[in-house]
């Protein structure tokens, strides 16, 4: 079952990679956009890379800060549990 599900997911992913191409009617080389330059593609990739790098740094700093803070073993809940009244 895992093999079948994995294979089905792979097939769906590969078929969905080029949604602008009609399978069997248009070649991939014919689907290249002439309105987007190589520079624009490079800029968008670098922008996403920088964004994800910044988010990674923020997440790492926050997790490290939280892990170093730890828990205070002397801190205890001194209040007794409330009594249930029915």
C-alpha contacts under 8 A as a table, 3 or more apart, distances in Angstrom:
res1	aa1	res2	aa2	distance
1	X	4	X	5.17
1	X	5	X	6.23
2	X	5	X	5.14
2	X	6	X	5.95
3	X	6	X	5.09
3	X	7	X	6.03
4	X	7	X	5.13
4	X	8	X	6.07
5	X	8	X	5.08
5	X	9	X	6.11
6	X	9	X	5.15
6	X	10	X	6.17
7	X	10	X	5.04
7	X	11	X	6.18
8	X	11	X	5.11
8	X	12	X	6.21
9	X	12	X	5.17
9	X	13	X	6.09
10	X	13	X	5.09
10	X	14	X	6.12
11	X	14	X	5.22
11	X	15	X	6.13
12	X	15	X	5.20
12	X	16	X	6.10
13	X	16	X	5.14
13	X	17	X	6.30
14	X	17	X	5.43
15	X	18	X	7.01
15	X	19	X	7.78
16	X	19	X	5.59
18	X	21	X	5.62
18	X	28	X	7.98
19	X	22	X	7.33
20	X	31	X	6.87
21	X	25	X	7.80
21	X	26	X	5.82
21	X	27	X	6.95
21	X	28	X	6.50
21	X	31	X	6.34
22	X	25	X	5.45
22	X	26	X	5.58
23	X	26	X	6.58
24	X	27	X	7.58
26	X	30	X	6.60
26	X	31	X	7.40
27	X	30	X	5.30
27	X	31	X	6.78
28	X	31	X	5.21
28	X	32	X	7.19
29	X	32	X	5.96
33	X	36	X	6.02
34	X	37	X	7.20
36	X	40	X	6.42
36	X	41	X	7.16
37	X	40	X	5.27
37	X	41	X	6.50
38	X	41	X	5.14
38	X	42	X	6.15
39	X	42	X	5.04
39	X	43	X	6.07
40	X	43	X	5.08
40	X	44	X	6.20
41	X	44	X	5.23
41	X	45	X	6.23
42	X	45	X	5.15
42	X	46	X	6.16
43	X	46	X	5.16
43	X	47	X	6.05
44	X	47	X	4.98
44	X	48	X	6.19
45	X	48	X	5.22
45	X	49	X	6.11
46	X	49	X	4.93
46	X	50	X	6.11
47	X	50	X	5.18
47	X	51	X	6.12
48	X	51	X	5.01
48	X	52	X	6.09
49	X	52	X	5.30
49	X	53	X	6.02
50	X	53	X	4.98
50	X	54	X	6.08
51	X	54	X	5.20
51	X	55	X	6.24
52	X	55	X	5.01
52	X	56	X	6.03
53	X	56	X	5.04
53	X	57	X	6.26
54	X	57	X	5.15
54	X	58	X	6.21
55	X	58	X	5.10
55	X	59	X	6.06
56	X	59	X	5.15
56	X	60	X	6.06
57	X	60	X	5.11
57	X	61	X	6.09
58	X	61	X	5.19
58	X	62	X	6.12
59	X	62	X	5.19
59	X	63	X	6.05
60	X	63	X	5.21
60	X	64	X	5.97
61	X	64	X	5.16
61	X	65	X	6.00
62	X	65	X	5.14
62	X	66	X	6.08
63	X	66	X	5.09
63	X	67	X	6.00
64	X	67	X	5.05
64	X	68	X	6.05
65	X	68	X	5.27
65	X	69	X	6.17
66	X	69	X	5.18
66	X	70	X	6.61
67	X	70	X	5.33
72	X	75	X	5.43
73	X	76	X	7.52
77	X	80	X	7.89
